């Protein structure tokens, strides 16, 4: 589906309004990007690797992970093979959140005006 700029913005508006109505957690763009990166790309993920992939500082990734871990969407674990490295792991709750969010995007695409 090729969307015009207005259709893209309307889709985004619908998705955001739906998220507000469903009282989903209020994630920042950085937190959401980090969550999607961890779920949409192949693991393993590390704080260092995610910072490089997203062109974010490691402290910014750590702050975003604090919120995502508090929500149980992602989990941090020290890498047993390299104790200096912190692995970022997916959770069932995070998977369910993203599946539901993807469903809301699909629903929002319905009846977009041409």
Number of C-alpha atoms within 10 A of each C-alpha: 4 6 13 10 9 11 15 14 12 17 20 15 13 18 21 17 13 17 16 12 9 9 9 12 12 10 13 11 10 16 19 15 14 22 21 13 16 19 19 9 9 8 13 11 18 19 20 18 16 19 17 13 11 13 10 14 13 15 12 14 20 15 13 20 23 16 16 21 18 10 13 15 21 23 18 18 12 13 13 10 7 9 10 9 15 18 21 23 17 19 15 10 13 20 15 12 15 16 12 12 17 13 12 16 18 12 14 19 17 9 7 12 9 7
